[in-house]
Amino acid sequence: MLNGKTAVVTGGARGIGRAIAYKLAENGANVAVVATRDSEKARETIDNLQKLGVKARLYACDIKSAEEVTSACEEILADFGQVDILVNNAGITRDNILPSLSAMDIDDVIDVNLKGTMFVTKAFIRQFVRKRAGNIINISSVVGLMGNKGQTNYSASKAGIIGFTKSVAREYGRKNIRCNAVAPGYIATDMTGALSDEQRDQIKSQIPLGSLGSPDNVADLVLFLASDSSSYITGEVIKVDGGMYV
Ligand code: NDP
C-alpha cells in the first residue's frame, strides 16, 4: 500500500508513535523516527522496523528547537531522498490546575506540542510543494476539542494543532498536499501509565465503549489517512476515542 514511500514519525520511539511507525512499515513505508534521544526503546523500535524489511533510522532531535529541527530534517531528506508522509506525533503533558502551572509548564507544552509541530511541518513543506505531493497527519487530542480540567496548557496546545491543520490544508490543497488531524481519547501508553486505578475507572465510566484505546487503534486511522483510500479528505479532525466525546 505504501511501498517505496518514506514516512517521518516524530515521537516514534514508543507509545502511539511507535505503533504508527510499525503500521506504516508493515504496509511498505520506510520510516525516519524522530525522538529526543537514542534510548534503548528507540533502538528496539528501529531494529523491529528493519526486521520488517524497510529502511529505518533514528534522528535524535528536540523539536522545541527550530535549529535542531532544520538540521534533522535536512539529514532525513539526504538519507531517504524524499519524504512522502509526515506524522507529527511527539507530545508531552505537564498537568496541573491553572494557578499551579509554572511558566515553564506552559512554555514546554506549547513549545513541544504546537511549535514543534509547526517547525517540523515548515521544514518539509517546500519539498512537498516541489514534488506536488505530501501528506501530513497531526496528532491532536479529544481534549483539544472538549477541554479538560487540569490540562489547560495541553488542551490549548492540541486545539492549536487543529487550527494549524486546517490552515495548512487551505494553504497547500492546490499543491496536492493533504493535512489532517487525529484526536485520540485515552490511549494506554507511558503518558497515561501514571493514572491510579481509581482515575482509570473514572475515565472508563465516561467512555461509551468502556475501555481505554490502544496505540494500534490510533495507528489504524493514521494508516487510512496516509493511504490513497483517504485521497479526498483534508483539513479534517477525526476522533478515535471510543465515543468519549460524542
Ligand atoms: P509517550 O509519552 O508514550 O511518547 C512520546 C514520544 O514523543 C516519545 O517518543 C518522545 O521521545 C517524543 N517526544 C517528546 N518530547 C519531544 C521533543 N521535545 N522532541 C522530540 N520528540 C519528543 O506519548 P504517547 O504515545 O502517549 O502520545 C503520543 C501523542 O499522542 C502525543 O502528541 C500525545 O499528546 C497524543 N495523545 C496521547 C493520548 C494518550 O492517551 N496517550 C491521548 C491523546 C493524544 P523519547 O522517546 O525520546 O522520550
Residues whose N, C-alpha, C, O or C-beta is under 5 A from the ligand:
A	BS01	NDP	G11 G12 A13 R14 G15 I16 G17 V34 A35 T36 R37 C61 D62 I63 K64 N89 A90 G91 I92 V112 I139 S140 S141 P184 G185 Y186 I187 T189 D190 M191 T192
